[in-house]
Amino acid sequence: MSLASSVSVQEFSREKFKKTWKVLEQAQAEGAAPGFVAGLWDARDPDRFQILAQGSRRVTPSEQGISLDTVFDLASVTKVFGTAALAARLVERGWITWETPVSALLPQFSHGEIKIKHLLSHTAGFAAWAPFWEQIREKFSGQDLLRVAIADRQRMMRELVLASVPEVAVETRALYSDLSFLILGFALEEATGLPLDVAVKRWVWAPMGIEGAFYRRTFGTLETLQDVAATELSEWRGGVLQGQVHDENCWTMGGYGGHAGAFGRAEDVLRFARALCLGFFSPQTLRAMWTRVSRPSGCERTLGWDTPSSEGSSVGRLFSQASVGHLGFTGTSLWIEPEKGIAAVLLSNRVHPSRENIAIRTVRPLFHTALREDLGH
């Protein structure tokens, strides 16, 4: 079976998936997000994706209906869909190992005890986030950032991020960290000799047959992309973002980074999950990627991925503890249950027009539970 082979795309049956449809119709009606696209891959029928669409891409100035092919800003789902998968690809090629010190790739990185595996598992000790974009805007004060060369913005972002100091010692705390994945992205660029967006397309998406995903570089004049779901209203970036990455650090550094930047359809994310489940990586690599790290004790992270929380998990109550997944700030998620051969994608634009809408936190577990009940296994 070719991983890049043709896969049929069908709409979710309203008769078979009554509960799933009801959850998303109600969520959209109650304003949890303007629109949703949900997708399912089931290993029992490996050459078929089931997808449903509900709502709109943009609520103002005029409504734009959502479709099965609507593209979403995947936000932090990029971490697994792009960056972590690229790291695993390089491990399999022997270019790096999980144990490679980051300083071996980035000599200016002064923390020799931190390894690739620590960045992937969010156990390097770095802070969760920092508004580096504010310092870059200040440096180029009075200039239109979209007209500042991406190489200059990337260089400054790298300098700022690599100057960051861990808050705690390595492996003493698990804290979800954009900083760790920014550093990881820079390290992988050094390993490949390519910009991160180019490396991901070449080494991950192309061999998987993923054709609809992309990073959109922020340079020059960026027109609205009508087939992309709108995200937030950002006055300093010219209004409602529709086809420009939502994350401020990623936008400012040029539209791609280790932590964010990927856009894609439900079909693209499902194809990614399908490839992982059908052997894109060796069993040894996949086992390493999807096994919780041992330190610190009780860590729920793997090498790039999250696992179900003991209480209040976003994946609901019917996915097993062996499941792996990732969330995105814009309202996106991917969860895979390897034992059952099931992948569930939920894409939304819950940040449109404002990030203050956090109702997606309630929707996610309801959606995943309803999907598993409808699926029946």
Secondary structure as UniProt FT lines:
FT   TURN            3..4
FT   STRAND          8..11
FT   TURN            14..17
FT   HELIX           18..29
FT   TURN            30..31
FT   STRAND          35..42
FT   TURN            43..44
FT   TURN            46..47
FT   STRAND          48..58
FT   STRAND          64..65
FT   TURN            68..69
FT   STRAND          71..73
FT   HELIX           75..77
FT   HELIX           79..84
FT   HELIX           85..92
FT   TURN            93..94
FT   TURN            98..99
FT   HELIX           102..105
FT   TURN            107..108
FT   TURN            112..113
FT   HELIX           116..120
FT   TURN            121..122
FT   HELIX           132..139
FT   TURN            140..142
FT   HELIX           145..147
FT   HELIX           150..162
FT   TURN            170..171
FT   HELIX           178..192
FT   HELIX           196..200
FT   HELIX           201..205
FT   HELIX           206..208
FT   STRAND          214..215
FT   TURN            226..227
FT   STRAND          233..234
FT   HELIX           235..237
FT   STRAND          239..240
FT   HELIX           248..253
FT   STRAND          262..264
FT   HELIX           266..277
FT   TURN            278..279
FT   HELIX           283..290
FT   TURN            297..298
FT   TURN            314..315
FT   TURN            321..322
FT   STRAND          324..328
FT   TURN            329..331
FT   STRAND          332..337
FT   TURN            338..341
FT   STRAND          342..348
FT   TURN            350..351
FT   TURN            355..356
FT   HELIX           360..375
//
